[in-house]
Amino acid sequence: MTNHLAKNHKISDLFRHLQVGQTECRKRRIWVGRVKLYISALRLEDGELLLVVSPMFNASAIRDYALRWEIETLFSCLKGRGFNLENTRLTDPGRVKKLIAVLAIGFCWCYLTGEWQHDRKKAIKIKKHGRLSISLFRYGLDYVQMAILRLIGFGKKEEFKKVLGSVENYRELITLAHN
């Protein structure tokens, strides 16, 4: 970053006063290389800074980035990390819309199952950098796949269909999978 006197500084120096969880959005553009940009920052729990840059002022840049990241994570799971959406080769907009709705429900089911497993069954290992070794989605997807295969493999196909007929019977699915 270059200041008004053409001296180079680290961007992190602008935000060194931020405490964990605090955000700041600079109201003046700053030269970053050859481009003038607005910069927002969030101090993360590990002390690092999350920086978001934009060509236009956006007081909610950090919040908007968090929402965008959630959507990117969802599409990553729908595409290559579990559901392989792109392999369907669907092109009809109506069918694609329905498929995405079903996959969104499946994503929620897997994510909530991963959360449930992590909180109540067996916690996911934490890596040295502090992140989970696998995502909650992946943890839940693996469990749901295993439960379905067990139910179908043990000749409980009708029970499985019955359980799928009602969201309220979700716990019943987990109970059947353990038997």
N, CA, C and O atoms as a DFTB+ gen file, in Angstrom:
716 C
 N C O
     1  1       0.848      -1.161       0.000
     2  2       0.000       0.000       0.000
     3  2       0.902       1.234       0.000
     4  3       1.956       1.260       0.635
     5  1       0.461       2.237      -0.719
     6  2       1.234       3.480      -0.800
     7  2       0.420       4.611      -0.176
     8  3      -0.755       4.787      -0.501
     9  1       1.043       5.377       0.718
    10  2       0.316       6.489       1.331
    11  2       0.379       7.733       0.450
    12  3       0.914       7.695      -0.658
    13  1      -0.175       8.836       0.956
    14  2      -0.231      10.072       0.165
    15  2       1.149      10.687      -0.071
    16  3       1.294      11.558      -0.929
    17  1       2.155      10.251       0.671
    18  2       3.518      10.744       0.471
    19  2       4.338       9.784      -0.386
    20  3       5.560       9.911      -0.473
    21  1       3.662       8.825      -1.017
    22  2       4.273       7.830      -1.899
    23  2       5.199       6.869      -1.149
    24  3       6.131       6.317      -1.733
    25  1       4.938       6.672       0.148
    26  2       5.707       5.701       0.931
    27  2       4.906       4.418       1.047
    28  3       3.689       4.433       1.229
    29  1       5.625       3.300       0.937
    30  2       4.983       1.994       1.046
    31  2       4.815       1.587       2.513
    32  3       5.703       1.793       3.341
    33  1       3.662       1.009       2.807
    34  2       3.345       0.506       4.146
    35  2       2.612      -0.818       4.006
    36  3       2.047      -1.118       2.954
    37  1       2.624      -1.599       5.060
    38  2       1.830      -2.825       5.088
    39  2       0.373      -2.456       5.366
    40  3       0.086      -1.594       6.197
    41  1      -0.525      -3.109       4.671
    42  2      -1.944      -2.861       4.913
    43  2      -2.301      -3.228       6.345
    44  3      -3.138      -2.570       6.964
    45  1      -1.679      -4.266       6.873
    46  2      -1.987      -4.699       8.240
    47  2      -1.728      -3.584       9.263
    48  3      -2.350      -3.566      10.325
    49  1      -0.809      -2.649       8.948
    50  2      -0.540      -1.546       9.870
    51  2      -1.774      -0.667      10.071
    52  3      -1.963      -0.101      11.147
    53  1      -2.605      -0.552       9.049
    54  2      -3.823       0.257       9.154
    55  2      -4.809      -0.305      10.175
    56  3      -5.613       0.428      10.750
    57  1      -4.731      -1.618      10.390
    58  2      -5.739      -2.284      11.210
    59  2      -5.158      -2.948      12.454
    60  3      -5.817      -3.793      13.059
    61  1      -3.949      -2.588      12.844
    62  2      -3.310      -3.261      13.981
    63  2      -4.068      -3.040      15.285
    64  3      -3.911      -3.827      16.219
    65  1      -4.878      -2.000      15.375
    66  2      -5.636      -1.688      16.585
    67  2      -6.885      -2.575      16.760
    68  3      -7.486      -2.591      17.834
    69  1      -7.264      -3.295      15.723
    70  2      -8.481      -4.109      15.812
    71  2      -8.312      -5.272      16.784
    72  3      -7.298      -5.971      16.770
    73  1      -9.313      -5.462      17.617
    74  2      -9.359      -6.603      18.530
    75  2     -10.090      -7.752      17.831
    76  3     -10.750      -7.543      16.813
    77  1      -9.972      -8.958      18.377
    78  2     -10.638     -10.130      17.797
    79  2     -12.129      -9.843      17.667
    80  3     -12.780      -9.400      18.613
    81  1     -12.653     -10.105      16.473
    82  2     -14.081      -9.897      16.196
    83  2     -14.440      -8.500      15.731
    84  3     -15.557      -8.278      15.265
    85  1     -13.529      -7.560      15.845
    86  2     -13.805      -6.184      15.423
    87  2     -13.575      -6.033      13.922
    88  3     -12.700      -6.677      13.342
    89  1     -14.371      -5.176      13.313
    90  2     -14.213      -4.869      11.895
    91  2     -14.030      -3.363      11.716
    92  3     -14.404      -2.559      12.569
    93  1     -13.454      -3.024      10.598
    94  2     -13.334      -1.622      10.221
    95  2     -13.389      -1.539       8.712
    96  3     -12.807      -2.357       7.999
    97  1     -14.104      -0.529       8.242
    98  2     -14.200      -0.273       6.809
    99  2     -13.650       1.127       6.561
   100  3     -14.230       2.112       7.015
   101  1     -12.548       1.217       5.852
   102  2     -11.927       2.512       5.564
   103  2     -12.815       3.300       4.616
   104  3     -13.275       2.778       3.601
   105  1     -13.051       4.553       4.953
   106  2     -13.955       5.383       4.156
   107  2     -13.245       6.085       2.999
   108  3     -13.895       6.669       2.131
   109  1     -11.932       6.028       2.987
   110  2     -11.158       6.617       1.890
   111  2     -10.449       5.510       1.134
   112  3      -9.989       4.528       1.718
   113  1     -10.370       5.689      -0.178
   114  2      -9.646       4.711      -0.988
   115  2      -8.152       4.779      -0.715
   116  3      -7.604       5.823      -0.361
   117  1      -7.521       3.641      -0.888
   118  2      -6.096       3.515      -0.623
   119  2      -5.439       2.920      -1.866
   120  3      -5.998       2.034      -2.512
   121  1      -4.249       3.417      -2.191
   122  2      -3.520       2.862      -3.323
   123  2      -2.998       1.479      -2.950
   124  3      -2.240       1.327      -1.992
   125  1      -3.404       0.491      -3.706
   126  2      -2.884      -0.861      -3.565
   127  2      -2.284      -1.185      -4.928
   128  3      -3.000      -1.459      -5.891
   129  1      -0.959      -1.148      -4.986
   130  2      -0.313      -1.255      -6.287
   131  2      -0.656      -0.022      -7.090
   132  3      -0.378       1.101      -6.669
   133  1      -1.258      -0.230      -8.244
   134  2      -1.626       0.901      -9.120
   135  2      -3.121       1.206      -9.088
   136  3      -3.620       1.981      -9.904
   137  1      -3.828       0.595      -8.146
   138  2      -5.285       0.738      -8.101
   139  2      -5.708       1.333      -6.759
   140  3      -5.179       0.958      -5.713
   141  1      -6.663       2.262      -6.796
   142  2      -7.216       2.832      -5.570
   143  2      -8.434       1.994      -5.175
   144  3      -9.375       1.832      -5.952
   145  1      -8.393       1.464      -3.948
   146  2      -9.449       0.566      -3.488
   147  2      -9.894       0.919      -2.072
   148  3      -9.152       1.526      -1.300
   149  1     -11.120       0.525      -1.753
   150  2     -11.612       0.608      -0.384
   151  2     -11.250      -0.713       0.295
   152  3     -11.346      -1.780      -0.311
   153  1     -10.836      -0.629       1.550
   154  2     -10.409      -1.825       2.271
   155  2     -11.193      -1.945       3.574
   156  3     -11.353      -0.978       4.319
   157  1     -11.676      -3.158       3.825
   158  2     -12.323      -3.491       5.087
   159  2     -11.544      -4.629       5.708
   160  3     -10.925      -5.427       5.005
   161  1     -11.576      -4.704       7.047
   162  2     -10.831      -5.759       7.732
   163  2     -11.618      -6.289       8.915
   164  3     -12.424      -5.586       9.524
   165  1     -11.359      -7.550       9.220
   166  2     -11.916      -8.223      10.392
   167  2     -10.767      -8.943      11.082
   168  3     -10.009      -9.668      10.437
   169  1     -10.635      -8.747      12.389
   170  2      -9.606      -9.467      13.152
   171  2     -10.195     -10.827      13.532
   172  3     -11.183     -10.908      14.262
   173  1      -9.567     -11.894      13.021
   174  2     -10.029     -13.264      13.261
   175  2      -9.575     -13.752      14.633
   176  3      -8.716     -13.138      15.265
   177  1     -10.149     -14.845      15.081
   178  2      -9.826     -15.398      16.405
   179  2      -8.358     -15.794      16.545
   180  3      -7.803     -15.746      17.642
   181  1      -7.733     -16.183      15.443
   182  2      -6.320     -16.574      15.520
   183  2      -5.379     -15.362      15.421
   184  3      -4.159     -15.517      15.371
   185  1      -5.965     -14.156      15.392
   186  2      -5.162     -12.938      15.328
   187  2      -4.901     -12.433      13.924
   188  3      -4.459     -11.298      13.744
   189  1      -5.170     -13.267      12.923
   190  2      -4.960     -12.859      11.531
   191  2      -6.018     -11.841      11.118
   192  3      -7.055     -11.700      11.766
   193  1      -5.735     -11.141      10.034
   194  2      -6.702     -10.198       9.470
   195  2      -7.355     -10.796       8.234
   196  3      -6.679     -11.382       7.388
   197  1      -8.658     -10.648       8.133
   198  2      -9.373     -10.960       6.907
   199  2      -9.577      -9.616       6.225
   200  3     -10.229      -8.728       6.773
   201  1      -9.020      -9.469       5.031
   202  2      -9.126      -8.223       4.279
   203  2     -10.052      -8.412       3.093
   204  3      -9.977      -9.412       2.379
   205  1     -10.925      -7.439       2.895
   206  2     -11.821      -7.430       1.742
   207  2     -11.623      -6.097       1.048
   208  3     -11.740      -5.040       1.668
   209  1     -11.321      -6.149      -0.250
   210  2     -11.110      -4.920      -1.017
   211  2     -12.226      -4.771      -2.047
   212  3     -12.791      -5.752      -2.533
   213  1     -12.522      -3.521      -2.361
   214  2     -13.600      -3.244      -3.298
   215  2     -13.329      -1.935      -4.015
   216  3     -12.752      -1.016      -3.434
   217  1     -13.740      -1.841      -5.276
   218  2     -13.558      -0.571      -5.990
   219  2     -14.569       0.494      -5.538
   220  3     -14.382       1.684      -5.794
   221  1     -15.641       0.053      -4.864
   222  2     -16.667       0.985      -4.379
   223  2     -16.785       0.851      -2.862
   224  3     -16.520      -0.216      -2.308
   225  1     -17.179       1.925      -2.197
   226  2     -17.351       1.872      -0.750
   227  2     -18.519       0.960      -0.413
   228  3     -19.583       1.045      -1.027
   229  1     -18.312       0.083       0.572
   230  2     -19.351      -0.829       1.034
   231  2     -19.157      -1.027       2.529
   232  3     -18.251      -1.746       2.950
   233  1     -20.006      -0.391       3.335
   234  2     -19.884      -0.465       4.788
   235  2     -20.098      -1.881       5.314
   236  3     -19.662      -2.205       6.419
   237  1     -20.765      -2.723       4.533
   238  2     -21.029      -4.100       4.984
   239  2     -20.211      -5.115       4.180
   240  3     -20.654      -6.244       3.972
   241  1     -19.030      -4.717       3.735
   242  2     -18.210      -5.580       2.879
   243  2     -17.864      -6.910       3.544
   244  3     -17.897      -7.947       2.882
   245  1     -17.534      -6.905       4.833
   246  2     -17.167      -8.141       5.537
   247  2     -18.375      -9.064       5.621
   248  3     -18.262     -10.260       5.352
   249  1     -19.529      -8.519       5.991
   250  2     -20.755      -9.329       6.082
   251  2     -21.136      -9.879       4.712
   252  3     -21.509     -11.046       4.591
   253  1     -21.045      -9.051       3.692
   254  2     -21.360      -9.501       2.335
   255  2     -20.412     -10.611       1.891
   256  3     -20.834     -11.570       1.245
   257  1     -19.139     -10.481       2.237
   258  2     -18.155     -11.500       1.883
   259  2     -18.492     -12.823       2.578
   260  3     -18.379     -13.889       1.974
   261  1     -18.902     -12.752       3.841
   262  2     -19.258     -13.970       4.586
   263  2     -20.430     -14.679       3.911
   264  3     -20.424     -15.903       3.781
   265  1     -21.431     -13.918       3.483
   266  2     -22.574     -14.508       2.788
   267  2     -22.142     -15.123       1.463
   268  3     -22.576     -16.219       1.107
   269  1     -21.302     -14.425       0.750
   270  2     -20.809     -14.940      -0.530
   271  2     -20.020     -16.235      -0.314
   272  3     -20.135     -17.173      -1.102
   273  1     -19.226     -16.280       0.744
   274  2     -18.432     -17.467       1.022
   275  2     -19.336     -18.659       1.340
   276  3     -19.039     -19.786       0.944
   277  1     -20.440     -18.413       2.056
   278  2     -21.394     -19.491       2.341
   279  2     -21.968     -20.049       1.041
   280  3     -22.102     -21.263       0.890
   281  1     -22.303     -19.176       0.118
   282  2     -22.855     -19.613      -1.166
   283  2     -21.798     -20.392      -1.951
   284  3     -22.104     -21.421      -2.554
   285  1     -20.556     -19.902      -1.944
   286  2     -19.469     -20.613      -2.639
   287  2     -19.280     -22.010      -2.054
   288  3     -19.066     -22.973      -2.790
   289  1     -19.359     -22.116      -0.733
   290  2     -19.221     -23.412      -0.066
   291  2     -20.357     -24.343      -0.476
   292  3     -20.127     -25.518      -0.759
   293  1     -21.578     -23.821      -0.508
   294  2     -22.728     -24.626      -0.924
   295  2     -22.522     -25.151      -2.345
   296  3     -22.688     -26.344      -2.596
   297  1     -22.163     -24.267      -3.269
   298  2     -21.992     -24.709      -4.653
   299  2     -20.817     -25.663      -4.808
   300  3     -20.849     -26.555      -5.657
   301  1     -19.790     -25.483      -4.001
   302  2     -18.673     -26.421      -4.029
   303  2     -19.143     -27.821      -3.630
   304  3     -18.743     -28.812      -4.240
   305  1     -19.991     -27.897      -2.608
   306  2     -20.525     -29.198      -2.173
   307  2     -21.479     -29.775      -3.213
   308  3     -21.486     -30.984      -3.444
   309  1     -22.277     -28.924      -3.837
   310  2     -23.221     -29.398      -4.846
   311  2     -22.508     -29.880      -6.100
   312  3     -22.979     -30.798      -6.772
   313  1     -21.365     -29.261      -6.418
   314  2     -20.681     -29.597      -7.660
   315  2     -19.699     -30.746      -7.503
   316  3     -19.885     -31.791      -8.126
   317  1     -18.671     -30.590      -6.700
   318  2     -17.611     -31.586      -6.716
   319  2     -17.327     -32.304      -5.420
   320  3     -16.558     -33.265      -5.409
   321  1     -17.915     -31.877      -4.344
   322  2     -17.574     -32.475      -3.055
   323  2     -18.679     -33.345      -2.487
   324  3     -18.764     -33.529      -1.273
   325  1     -19.518     -33.875      -3.345
   326  2     -20.539     -34.752      -2.801
   327  2     -21.653     -35.084      -3.755
   328  3     -21.944     -36.261      -3.970
   329  1     -22.294     -34.076      -4.341
   330  2     -23.478     -34.338      -5.152
   331  2     -23.216     -34.363      -6.654
   332  3     -24.066     -34.837      -7.408
   333  1     -22.082     -33.876      -7.108
   334  2     -21.690     -33.909      -8.526
   335  2     -22.785     -33.401      -9.462
   336  3     -23.125     -34.051     -10.451
   337  1     -23.319     -32.253      -9.141
   338  2     -24.391     -31.623      -9.907
   339  2     -24.087     -31.547     -11.397
   340  3     -24.972     -31.771     -12.223
   341  1     -22.858     -31.237     -11.743
   342  2     -22.514     -31.051     -13.150
   343  2     -22.593     -32.342     -13.961
   344  3     -22.728     -32.295     -15.184
   345  1     -22.510     -33.476     -13.304
   346  2     -22.583     -34.752     -14.014
   347  2     -23.975     -35.069     -14.553
   348  3     -24.128     -35.990     -15.354
   349  1     -24.988     -34.321     -14.126
   350  2     -26.362     -34.597     -14.569
   351  2     -26.589     -34.198     -16.027
   352  3     -27.437     -34.777     -16.707
   353  1     -25.843     -33.226     -16.499
   354  2     -25.965     -32.714     -17.871
   355  2     -27.353     -32.139     -18.173
   356  3     -27.747     -32.044     -19.335
   357  1     -28.088     -31.757     -17.131
   358  2     -29.407     -31.148     -17.340
   359  2     -29.249     -29.753     -17.942
   360  3     -28.339     -29.008     -17.578
   361  1     -30.144     -29.411     -18.863
   362  2     -30.114     -28.078     -19.453
   363  2     -31.459     -27.376     -19.339
   364  3     -31.517     -26.149     -19.420
   365  1     -32.529     -28.116     -19.155
   366  2     -33.853     -27.517     -19.030
   367  2     -33.930     -26.724     -17.723
   368  3     -33.742     -27.293     -16.648
   369  1     -34.206     -25.409     -17.803
   370  2     -34.205     -24.564     -16.595
   371  2     -35.155     -25.065     -15.499
   372  3     -34.820     -24.993     -14.317
   373  1     -36.312     -25.560     -15.872
   374  2     -37.266     -26.067     -14.883
   375  2     -36.721     -27.267     -14.127
   376  3     -36.866     -27.368     -12.909
   377  1     -36.102     -28.159     -14.853
   378  2     -35.529     -29.354     -14.219
   379  2     -34.315     -29.003     -13.349
   380  3     -34.126     -29.560     -12.268
   381  1     -33.510     -28.078     -13.841
   382  2     -32.348     -27.647     -13.058
   383  2     -32.820     -27.005     -11.752
   384  3     -32.248     -27.254     -10.691
   385  1     -33.862     -26.183     -11.833
   386  2     -34.411     -25.514     -10.649
   387  2     -34.891     -26.549      -9.622
   388  3     -34.606     -26.421      -8.431
   389  1     -35.611     -27.560     -10.080
   390  2     -36.100     -28.610      -9.175
   391  2     -34.945     -29.400      -8.572
   392  3     -34.950     -29.716      -7.382
   393  1     -33.962     -29.714      -9.398
   394  2     -32.815     -30.471      -8.912
   395  2     -32.061     -29.679      -7.848
   396  3     -31.658     -30.241      -6.830
   397  1     -31.870     -28.390      -8.071
   398  2     -31.163     -27.571      -7.088
   399  2     -31.958     -27.503      -5.788
   400  3     -31.369     -27.510      -4.707
   401  1     -33.278     -27.437      -5.875
   402  2     -34.101     -27.430      -4.660
   403  2     -33.918     -28.731      -3.879
   404  3     -33.767     -28.707      -2.658
   405  1     -33.930     -29.860      -4.578
   406  2     -33.740     -31.157      -3.916
   407  2     -32.332     -31.248      -3.329
   408  3     -32.155     -31.728      -2.209
   409  1     -31.336     -30.791      -4.080
   410  2     -29.960     -30.844      -3.592
   411  2     -29.760     -29.921      -2.389
   412  3     -28.989     -30.245      -1.485
   413  1     -30.441     -28.785      -2.369
   414  2     -30.339     -27.880      -1.220
   415  2     -30.895     -28.559       0.037
   416  3     -30.333     -28.418       1.123
   417  1     -31.989     -29.288      -0.115
   418  2     -32.540     -30.043       1.017
   419  2     -31.548     -31.123       1.447
   420  3     -31.302     -31.312       2.638
   421  1     -30.983     -31.828       0.468
   422  2     -29.981     -32.849       0.772
   423  2     -28.766     -32.258       1.463
   424  3     -28.224     -32.853       2.394
   425  1     -28.336     -31.083       1.006
   426  2     -27.196     -30.412       1.635
   427  2     -27.507     -30.114       3.096
   428  3     -26.695     -30.387       3.980
   429  1     -28.698     -29.549       3.347
   430  2     -29.082     -29.230       4.729
   431  2     -29.124     -30.492       5.585
   432  3     -28.662     -30.492       6.726
   433  1     -29.678     -31.562       5.031
   434  2     -29.762     -32.835       5.747
   435  2     -28.355     -33.312       6.128
   436  3     -28.114     -33.702       7.271
   437  1     -27.443     -33.277       5.172
   438  2     -26.078     -33.739       5.434
   439  2     -25.355     -32.818       6.412
   440  3     -24.661     -33.291       7.313
   441  1     -25.512     -31.523       6.241
   442  2     -24.836     -30.570       7.129
   443  2     -25.329     -30.730       8.566
   444  3     -24.532     -30.786       9.503
   445  1     -26.658     -30.804       8.729
   446  2     -27.218     -30.960      10.075
   447  2     -26.831     -32.300      10.688
   448  3     -26.612     -32.393      11.896
   449  1     -26.747     -33.333       9.862
   450  2     -26.294     -34.634      10.357
   451  2     -24.840     -34.548      10.803
   452  3     -24.476     -35.110      11.836
   453  1     -24.008     -33.850      10.035
   454  2     -22.616     -33.656      10.420
   455  2     -22.487     -32.892      11.724
   456  3     -21.669     -33.240      12.576
   457  1     -23.300     -31.845      11.883
   458  2     -23.314     -31.085      13.139
   459  2     -23.714     -31.978      14.301
   460  3     -23.072     -31.973      15.351
   461  1     -24.794     -32.752      14.102
   462  2     -25.300     -33.653      15.139
   463  2     -24.231     -34.659      15.538
   464  3     -23.994     -34.896      16.722
   465  1     -23.596     -35.243      14.540
   466  2     -22.556     -36.228      14.818
   467  2     -21.378     -35.601      15.562
   468  3     -20.865     -36.169      16.526
   469  1     -20.960     -34.432      15.104
   470  2     -19.823     -33.740      15.712
   471  2     -20.124     -33.367      17.173
   472  3     -19.272     -33.518      18.048
   473  1     -21.334     -32.883      17.417
   474  2     -21.705     -32.422      18.755
   475  2     -22.061     -33.557      19.714
   476  3     -21.782     -33.475      20.910
   477  1     -22.683     -34.621      19.183
   478  2     -23.241     -35.640      20.086
   479  2     -22.630     -37.025      19.975
   480  3     -22.754     -37.825      20.902
   481  1     -21.985     -37.324      18.883
   482  2     -21.447     -38.667      18.687
   483  2     -19.932     -38.673      18.821
   484  3     -19.399     -39.040      19.869
   485  1     -19.246     -38.273      17.775
   486  2     -17.785     -38.276      17.760
   487  2     -17.310     -36.986      17.090
   488  3     -17.563     -36.750      15.908
   489  1     -16.630     -36.176      17.859
   490  2     -16.155     -34.886      17.341
   491  2     -15.121     -35.094      16.235
   492  3     -14.314     -36.022      16.283
   493  1     -15.164     -34.223      15.257
   494  2     -14.189     -34.243      14.162
   495  2     -12.850     -33.755      14.717
   496  3     -12.807     -32.819      15.516
   497  1     -11.773     -34.386      14.295
   498  2     -10.440     -33.976      14.734
   499  2     -10.130     -32.569      14.232
   500  3     -10.522     -32.180      13.132
   501  1      -9.422     -31.827      15.061
   502  2      -9.003     -30.476      14.709
   503  2      -7.541     -30.545      14.256
   504  3      -6.696     -31.131      14.932
   505  1      -7.263     -29.938      13.102
   506  2      -5.887     -29.913      12.597
   507  2      -5.061     -28.871      13.366
   508  3      -5.604     -28.090      14.147
   509  1      -3.754     -28.872      13.135
   510  2      -2.853     -27.955      13.831
   511  2      -3.215     -26.488      13.605
   512  3      -3.026     -25.657      14.493
   513  1      -3.736     -26.169      12.417
   514  2      -4.095     -24.780      12.116
   515  2      -5.435     -24.384      12.715
   516  3      -5.878     -23.248      12.544
   517  1      -6.094     -25.319      13.423
   518  2      -7.322     -24.997      14.137
   519  2      -8.608     -25.301      13.394
   520  3      -9.694     -25.090      13.934
   521  1      -8.511     -25.788      12.179
   522  2      -9.720     -26.088      11.401
   523  2     -10.057     -27.570      11.513
   524  3      -9.209     -28.399      11.841
   525  1     -11.321     -27.876      11.232
   526  2     -11.763     -29.268      11.239
   527  2     -11.052     -30.040      10.134
   528  3     -10.768     -29.493       9.068
   529  1     -10.766     -31.320      10.395
   530  2     -10.070     -32.125       9.390
   531  2     -10.967     -32.446       8.195
   532  3     -10.467     -32.642       7.087
   533  1     -12.279     -32.501       8.402
   534  2     -13.242     -32.616       7.300
   535  2     -14.403     -31.682       7.608
   536  3     -14.627     -31.320       8.763
   537  1     -15.128     -31.299       6.588
   538  2     -16.237     -30.367       6.795
   539  2     -17.416     -31.073       7.460
   540  3     -17.548     -32.295       7.390
   541  1     -18.262     -30.284       8.099
   542  2     -19.478     -30.844       8.686
   543  2     -20.352     -31.475       7.607
   544  3     -20.981     -32.509       7.835
   545  1     -20.388     -30.852       6.438
   546  2     -21.142     -31.418       5.324
   547  2     -20.624     -32.804       4.963
   548  3     -21.405     -33.751       4.865
   549  1     -19.324     -32.931       4.765
   550  2     -18.725     -34.219       4.362
   551  2     -18.960     -35.290       5.429
   552  3     -19.260     -36.441       5.113
   553  1     -18.819     -34.890       6.701
   554  2     -19.034     -35.803       7.821
   555  2     -20.474     -36.322       7.789
   556  3     -20.717     -37.517       7.960
   557  1     -21.419     -35.416       7.569
   558  2     -22.824     -35.804       7.505
   559  2     -23.140     -36.610       6.260
   560  3     -23.895     -37.580       6.326
   561  1     -22.570     -36.221       5.119
   562  2     -22.813     -36.956       3.868
   563  2     -22.341     -38.397       3.998
   564  3     -23.053     -39.324       3.612
   565  1     -21.154     -38.585       4.535
   566  2     -20.638     -39.948       4.718
   567  2     -21.568     -40.766       5.607
   568  3     -21.816     -41.941       5.338
   569  1     -22.085     -40.140       6.670
   570  2     -22.973     -40.841       7.590
   571  2     -24.311     -41.177       6.922
   572  3     -24.810     -42.295       7.053
   573  1     -24.885     -40.209       6.209
   574  2     -26.167     -40.442       5.529
   575  2     -26.016     -41.548       4.482
   576  3     -26.875     -42.423       4.376
   577  1     -24.933     -41.512       3.713
   578  2     -24.695     -42.570       2.716
   579  2     -24.592     -43.935       3.385
   580  3     -25.164     -44.913       2.904
   581  1     -23.865     -43.999       4.490
   582  2     -23.715     -45.258       5.213
   583  2     -25.058     -45.735       5.748
   584  3     -25.364     -46.925       5.675
   585  1     -25.854     -44.831       6.280
   586  2     -27.165     -45.194       6.833
   587  2     -28.081     -45.741       5.740
   588  3     -28.765     -46.743       5.945
   589  1     -28.096     -45.089       4.590
   590  2     -28.942     -45.547       3.480
   591  2     -28.483     -46.918       3.004
   592  3     -29.305     -47.809       2.792
   593  1     -27.189     -47.091       2.837
   594  2     -26.675     -48.391       2.389
   595  2     -26.989     -49.495       3.391
   596  3     -27.311     -50.614       2.992
   597  1     -26.901     -49.200       4.677
   598  2     -27.249     -50.201       5.691
   599  2     -28.714     -50.586       5.621
   600  3     -29.069     -51.764       5.669
   601  1     -29.562     -49.564       5.506
   602  2     -31.001     -49.848       5.462
   603  2     -31.369     -50.684       4.244
   604  3     -32.115     -51.658       4.350
   605  1     -30.845     -50.300       3.096
   606  2     -31.154     -51.029       1.870
   607  2     -30.487     -52.403       1.891
   608  3     -31.081     -53.390       1.457
   609  1     -29.256     -52.467       2.393
   610  2     -28.507     -53.722       2.439
   611  2     -29.107     -54.756       3.367
   612  3     -28.953     -55.957       3.145
   613  1     -29.792     -54.299       4.410
   614  2     -30.387     -55.232       5.359
   615  2     -31.853     -55.501       5.047
   616  3     -32.603     -55.966       5.905
   617  1     -32.255     -55.210       3.819
   618  2     -33.623     -55.509       3.402
   619  2     -34.665     -54.621       4.045
   620  3     -35.828     -55.011       4.153
   621  1     -34.277     -53.454       4.466
   622  2     -35.209     -52.529       5.113
   623  2     -35.626     -51.411       4.157
   624  3     -35.832     -50.273       4.578
   625  1     -35.747     -51.737       2.887
   626  2     -36.065     -50.737       1.869
   627  2     -37.406     -50.053       2.144
   628  3     -37.529     -48.840       1.977
   629  1     -38.402     -50.824       2.562
   630  2     -39.731     -50.245       2.824
   631  2     -39.693     -49.313       4.032
   632  3     -40.317     -48.252       4.021
   633  1     -38.954     -49.715       5.084
   634  2     -38.826     -48.847       6.246
   635  2     -38.132     -47.542       5.856
   636  3     -38.490     -46.463       6.327
   637  1     -37.135     -47.670       4.990
   638  2     -36.411     -46.487       4.542
   639  2     -37.343     -45.544       3.786
   640  3     -37.322     -44.336       4.022
   641  1     -38.152     -46.075       2.888
   642  2     -39.099     -45.239       2.140
   643  2     -40.079     -44.561       3.089
   644  3     -40.428     -43.396       2.899
   645  1     -40.525     -45.291       4.114
   646  2     -41.467     -44.744       5.086
   647  2     -40.833     -43.578       5.845
   648  3     -41.458     -42.537       6.048
   649  1     -39.597     -43.770       6.255
   650  2     -38.903     -42.732       7.007
   651  2     -38.689     -41.488       6.146
   652  3     -38.855     -40.366       6.623
   653  1     -38.326     -41.684       4.894
   654  2     -38.112     -40.536       4.005
   655  2     -39.393     -39.753       3.759
   656  3     -39.347     -38.575       3.403
   657  1     -40.531     -40.403       3.948
   658  2     -41.814     -39.741       3.724
   659  2     -42.106     -38.645       4.720
   660  3     -43.006     -37.838       4.489
   661  1     -41.390     -38.589       5.801
   662  2     -41.672     -37.588       6.824
   663  2     -40.376     -37.044       7.408
   664  3     -39.543     -37.803       7.905
   665  1     -40.211     -35.744       7.348
   666  2     -39.033     -35.104       7.922
   667  2     -39.020     -35.294       9.435
   668  3     -37.955     -35.362      10.048
   669  1     -40.212     -35.380      10.037
   670  2     -40.317     -35.547      11.480
   671  2     -39.707     -36.866      11.929
   672  3     -39.315     -37.002      13.088
   673  1     -39.622     -37.828      11.038
   674  2     -39.095     -39.140      11.390
   675  2     -37.601     -39.253      11.125
   676  3     -37.077     -40.360      11.002
   677  1     -36.913     -38.125      11.037
   678  2     -35.473     -38.130      10.767
   679  2     -34.729     -38.936      11.828
   680  3     -33.818     -39.699      11.503
   681  1     -35.113     -38.772      13.097
   682  2     -34.445     -39.524      14.170
   683  2     -34.675     -41.018      14.003
   684  3     -33.816     -41.827      14.355
   685  1     -35.837     -41.384      13.463
   686  2     -36.137     -42.793      13.222
   687  2     -35.158     -43.378      12.191
   688  3     -34.730     -44.526      12.314
   689  1     -34.814     -42.586      11.188
   690  2     -33.847     -43.033      10.187
   691  2     -32.506     -43.347      10.848
   692  3     -31.887     -44.371      10.558
   693  1     -32.069     -42.470      11.729
   694  2     -30.790     -42.678      12.412
   695  2     -30.873     -43.911      13.303
   696  3     -29.925     -44.694      13.371
   697  1     -32.017     -44.091      13.998
   698  2     -32.192     -45.267      14.861
   699  2     -32.168     -46.549      14.048
   700  3     -31.521     -47.521      14.439
   701  1     -32.875     -46.559      12.909
   702  2     -32.886     -47.742      12.050
   703  2     -31.485     -48.061      11.525
   704  3     -31.103     -49.225      11.401
   705  1     -30.735     -47.013      11.224
   706  2     -29.391     -47.213      10.678
   707  2     -28.464     -47.878      11.687
   708  3     -27.542     -48.600      11.309
   709  1     -28.711     -47.633      12.972
   710  2     -27.863     -48.221      14.008
   711  2     -28.239     -49.650      14.330
   712  3     -27.423     -50.378      14.896
   713  1     -29.442     -50.080      13.991
   714  2     -29.904     -51.456      14.288
   715  2     -29.470     -52.443      13.248
   716  3     -29.779     -53.630      13.356
